[in-house]
Amino acid sequence: MRDRKKDIAFRVIVLIIVLLPIALLASYFIQPDLPKVDLVDDGGFEQGKGKWLLGDQPAKNVSIVDELSHNGTHSLRIIGGGQGFNQDWALRAVTPGTHLVFFTLLESVDRQDLPQALFHLYFYLYNNPIRYHIDITVTHENGDPYRESAFDPDPGTLPGGVSVWFNRNGLGNWTMISLDVSDIIRKHFPNNFWPSISGVLLENSGDGVVYYDDVSVTTSSIVNPLVQLGSFVYYNTIGQVVFGTLVSLGLSEFFKAVYHRAKLRPKSKNSPTNR
């Protein structure tokens, strides 16, 4: 009887070893099915400045206008090179499905200037005080329609991050920009986990006029501890090694237990060897 209890306890422990890492990773990918929340307050600029603040290095003319909009009646207009509005929020965990969307329109005043929309999304990596950027540039210039690359921090000047370019966009038309934030961070920073986003900055990095409208950064409205543990596996190479090792050991012990149980099982009296 005691041996039977030990056998049952052992199999339960083995089952936990096998299922726990799988459950953690699964919980991370279940997160996108939870309700979403938009971290940007009034991304359509319909309520005035609200929580939007003027950047530290503003362009010569930054204003909310009603002359042109993608949706609703207002948009943000930035004339000349420089920063427009920024908005910060409390650190928010990046979960699968964290998504950035905004609309921008480029307008040339004298057909010689080169307006460029430059959108910054700020994020932090776990246990790292450096604020990283995802810098998204939208132009009407020739070049690859899309390209992205990571860049390292430069102490005292630039933070690290990811540069994303959208080229060949027509002037005078609204362009929709849509990015999977979690996918970009994981692709370029694979050995970090628990990244968090903290704010956005809208800018005109060229000449001419740039409009912004319908800015949104959506993520899961609920973040639970299992998701944080699951993100360790999703974002971190070490986590993936631990995950694979636990599953391999668990399956190995499980099949060993099955083999020994079958080997020690009493043979039936009617079996050919007992006749």
C-alpha positions in Angstrom: 0.0 0.0 0.0 2.8 2.4 0.9 4.6 1.6 -2.4 1.4 2.4 -4.3 1.1 5.8 -2.6 4.7 6.6 -3.4 4.1 5.6 -7.0 1.0 7.9 -7.2 2.9 10.8 -5.6 5.8 10.4 -7.9 3.6 10.4 -11.0 1.8 13.6 -9.8 5.1 15.3 -9.3 6.3 14.3 -12.8 3.0 15.5 -14.3 3.4 18.9 -12.6 7.0 19.2 -13.9 5.7 18.5 -17.4 2.6 20.7 -17.4 3.8 23.8 -15.3 6.1 25.3 -18.0 3.6 24.6 -20.7 0.8 26.3 -18.7 3.0 29.3 -18.1 3.8 29.7 -21.8 0.1 29.1 -22.7 -1.1 31.7 -20.2 1.1 34.2 -22.0 -0.5 33.6 -25.4 -4.0 33.5 -23.9 -3.5 37.1 -22.9 -4.5 38.7 -26.3 -8.0 37.3 -25.8 -8.6 39.5 -22.7 -10.2 42.9 -23.0 -8.0 45.6 -24.5 -7.4 49.1 -23.1 -6.1 52.1 -25.1 -3.2 53.8 -23.1 -3.4 57.0 -25.2 -5.9 59.5 -23.8 -7.8 61.3 -26.6 -5.7 60.1 -29.5 -8.0 61.9 -31.9 -7.4 65.4 -30.4 -11.1 66.0 -30.0 -10.9 67.4 -26.4 -8.2 70.0 -26.8 -4.7 69.3 -25.3 -6.0 67.2 -22.4 -3.1 65.0 -21.2 -1.0 66.0 -24.3 2.1 68.1 -23.4 4.3 70.2 -25.7 7.7 68.6 -26.3 10.9 70.0 -24.9 12.1 71.1 -28.4 8.9 72.1 -30.1 8.5 73.0 -33.7 7.7 76.7 -34.6 4.0 75.9 -34.9 2.2 73.1 -33.1 -1.5 73.2 -32.8 -4.7 71.2 -32.7 -6.7 72.2 -35.8 -10.2 71.5 -37.3 -9.2 72.1 -40.9 -8.2 68.5 -41.6 -8.8 65.2 -39.8 -8.8 61.5 -40.5 -11.7 60.8 -38.2 -13.8 63.2 -36.1 -13.2 66.9 -36.5 -9.7 67.6 -35.2 -6.0 66.6 -35.7 -2.6 67.6 -34.5 -0.6 69.9 -37.0 3.1 70.4 -36.8 4.7 73.0 -39.1 8.4 72.9 -39.6 10.9 70.6 -37.9 10.7 69.9 -34.2 8.6 68.1 -31.6 4.9 68.3 -31.3 3.0 66.7 -28.4 4.0 63.9 -26.0 2.0 61.8 -23.5 3.3 59.6 -20.7 1.6 57.0 -18.6 2.6 54.6 -15.8 4.7 51.7 -17.0 2.6 49.1 -18.7 3.7 45.5 -19.4 4.0 44.6 -23.1 1.9 41.5 -23.7 1.2 39.7 -27.0 -1.0 41.7 -29.2 0.2 45.1 -27.8 -0.5 47.2 -30.8 0.4 50.7 -32.1 -1.8 52.5 -34.6 -1.7 56.1 -35.9 -2.6 58.1 -39.0 -0.4 60.8 -40.5 -0.6 63.1 -43.4 2.4 64.8 -45.0 2.0 68.2 -46.8 4.7 70.1 -48.7 4.4 73.9 -48.7 6.7 74.8 -51.6 7.3 71.4 -53.2 10.9 71.5 -52.1 10.6 70.8 -48.4 10.6 67.2 -47.2 8.1 66.6 -44.4 8.7 63.6 -42.3 6.5 62.2 -39.5 8.6 60.9 -36.6 6.7 58.9 -34.0 8.4 57.7 -30.8 7.1 54.9 -28.6 9.1 54.7 -25.3 9.8 51.4 -23.6 11.9 49.9 -20.8 13.5 46.5 -20.5 13.4 44.6 -17.2 15.7 46.0 -14.5 17.2 48.5 -16.9 16.9 52.3 -16.2 17.5 53.2 -19.9 14.5 54.4 -21.8 14.5 52.8 -25.2 12.6 54.1 -28.3 10.7 52.6 -31.2 11.2 55.4 -33.7 8.8 55.3 -36.7 9.6 57.6 -39.6 7.0 58.2 -42.4 8.2 59.9 -45.6 7.2 60.3 -49.2 10.8 59.8 -50.4 12.1 57.0 -52.5 13.5 53.9 -50.8 12.4 50.6 -49.4 8.7 50.8 -48.6 9.5 49.3 -45.2 12.6 48.6 -43.2 13.6 48.3 -39.5 16.8 47.9 -37.6 17.9 48.1 -33.9 20.4 50.6 -32.7 22.5 50.6 -29.5 22.4 53.3 -26.8 24.9 56.2 -27.2 25.7 57.4 -23.6 24.8 61.1 -23.2 23.1 61.4 -26.6 20.7 58.7 -27.8 18.9 55.8 -26.1 18.9 52.4 -27.8 15.9 51.1 -29.6 14.4 50.1 -33.0 14.2 52.4 -36.1 11.3 51.7 -38.4 10.9 53.5 -41.8 7.8 53.7 -44.0 8.8 55.3 -47.4 7.0 56.1 -50.6 3.9 57.6 -49.1 2.0 60.1 -51.1 1.6 63.7 -50.1 -1.8 65.0 -49.0 -3.2 61.6 -48.1 -3.7 60.0 -44.8 -1.4 57.0 -44.2 -2.2 54.4 -41.6 0.7 53.0 -39.6 0.1 49.8 -37.7 2.8 47.9 -35.7 2.8 44.9 -33.4 4.9 46.3 -30.5 5.4 43.0 -28.7 6.7 41.3 -31.9 9.2 44.1 -32.7 10.6 44.2 -29.1 11.0 40.4 -29.0 12.6 40.3 -32.4 15.3 42.9 -31.6 15.7 42.3 -27.9 15.3 38.5 -27.6 17.3 38.1 -24.4 15.2 40.5 -22.2 11.9 39.9 -20.6 9.0 41.9 -19.0 9.4 45.0 -21.3 7.1 47.9 -20.4 5.9 50.9 -22.5 5.7 54.3 -21.0 4.6 57.0 -23.5 4.7 58.5 -27.0 6.1 61.6 -28.7 4.9 63.0 -32.1 7.3 65.0 -34.2 8.0 66.5 -37.6 11.6 65.6 -38.4 11.7 67.4 -41.8 10.2 70.5 -43.3 6.7 71.3 -44.5 3.7 70.2 -42.5 2.8 66.9 -40.7 -0.6 66.0 -39.3 -1.4 63.3 -36.8 -4.7 61.7 -35.9 -6.3 58.6 -34.2 -3.3 57.7 -32.2 -3.7 54.5 -30.1 -1.6 52.0 -28.2 -3.7 49.1 -27.1 -2.7 46.3 -24.7 -4.4 43.8 -22.4 -6.4 45.4 -19.7 -5.5 42.6 -17.2 -2.0 41.5 -16.4 -1.6 38.6 -14.0 1.5 36.9 -12.5 1.3 33.9 -14.8 1.6 36.2 -17.8 4.7 37.7 -16.3 6.2 34.3 -15.8 5.1 33.2 -19.3 6.8 36.3 -20.8 10.1 35.1 -19.2 9.8 32.1 -21.6 8.6 34.1 -24.5 11.2 36.9 -24.4 14.2 35.3 -22.9 16.6 32.7 -24.3 17.4 31.5 -20.8 13.7 31.1 -20.2 13.3 29.0 -23.4 16.2 26.8 -22.3 14.7 26.3 -18.8 11.3 25.6 -20.4 12.8 23.0 -22.8 14.9 21.4 -20.0 11.9 21.0 -17.7 9.7 19.5 -20.3 12.4 17.1 -21.5 13.2 16.0 -17.9 9.6 15.7 -17.0 8.8 13.6 -20.1 11.9 11.4 -19.5 10.9 10.7 -15.9 7.3 10.1 -16.9 8.2 7.4 -19.5 10.7 5.9 -17.1 7.9 5.6 -14.5 5.6 4.0 -17.1 8.3 1.5 -18.2 9.2 0.4 -14.6 5.5 0.1 -13.7 4.9 -2.1 -16.7 8.1 -4.2 -15.8 7.1 -4.7 -12.2 3.4 -5.4 -12.9 2.6 -9.0 -11.8 2.0 -11.3 -14.7 -1.4 -12.8 -15.2 -1.9 -16.5 -14.1 -3.2 -17.2 -17.6 -0.2 -15.8 -19.4 1.8 -18.3 -21.5 4.8 -18.2 -19.2 2.8 -19.3 -16.2 1.1 -22.3 -17.8 
